[in-house]
Amino acid sequence: MSAHYQPETALGRFVNEIEETAIALILGVMTIITFVNVVLRYGFNTGLVWGLEAVTFLFAWLVLFGVSYAVKVTAHLGVDAVINLFSPATRVVLALFAGALCVIYASLLMKGAWDYWANFANLPQTTGRWFPTGLEDMKRTSYRGWYEVVDIRFPEWLRWIEPIMNEGEHYEKLPRFIPYVMLPFGMALLLFRYIQATIRLATGRSKSLIVSHEAEDAIDDVAHMNREG
């Protein structure tokens, strides 16, 4: 699907390469950990104690990273059978309305993601029921930077964060705020991509937020290539 996306600037190409490389690395590390764990379990009756938890976190990272990337390259599947019944001008209006709803939804996700992560990062949550109206009083903030994951050992090269996040206390396992940081980062990136996509719709550079029928075209292309082979 990403073949339909062409970065227009050098910065765009650079960011695109970083995103695709990060997604590939996460998928590769997940595969390696799972493969090693299978070999150890069935070949040596042992295993990586932290392997399952690490793969679970990496999979969550992959999903959160991938959802915004799919918005950027217009790879999310959708159904446009009803939309295509309208005139082109009406379809543009409907697409802009959908884009606005996506921006609002991503904003709500961003607020929820920040408030959830802030609990583990010794940072204040936002005030306001739906949209952030500010930050809560630091004196009322519940500091939970000492929360750890279940199995992943704390790496020695990160000991410098103990005075900052855990009042100098010793971490045995990885603190939760580190793997959980992908939640607000991923939602912020999703919000940014939806704003970009809506601007592309408004300026006429794009016609839809979804890939829909283009997926069928891609399947036809592959089928044609297979017939030639």
C-alpha angles and dihedrals in degrees: 000000000000089000087082091061120080119178111230100205139039090250090051091052091048093051091045091053091049092051095047091045092049092050091048092048093050091049091046094050090048090052094047094049092047093047093048091048092052092050092048094046099048098029103039104014092241137086149182105292091203095042099096094046092046092051090048092054092045091050090052089049090050092052095046092046094043098050093062092042090053089053090053095051093037093242100139111112120235143162116251099169093112096037092055090061089072129076119269091255092053091047090056091052091049091048091051090049090051090048091052091050090050091051091051092047092048089049090055090048090050092053092048092046093051093047091050095047093043089065089066098036100057090245130129120261121231123264123230129070099246109004125029113262095176141306125298121250110281089224089063094046114119106226111217102158088124093069110115135196119250107249115001111103119230110254115237094227089066096058089108091076094061095085090046101045106019105033090252094304118142119259116216097179132028111283113246096235090072100061091032093058088084089070098068091032092053093046092048089052090048091052091049092050093049091051088050092048092049091050089051089053093048093049094046096245091118135031103198145018093223138059096223109143092017087072089059089050090052090052090051090051092053091047090051091051091050091052090052090050 
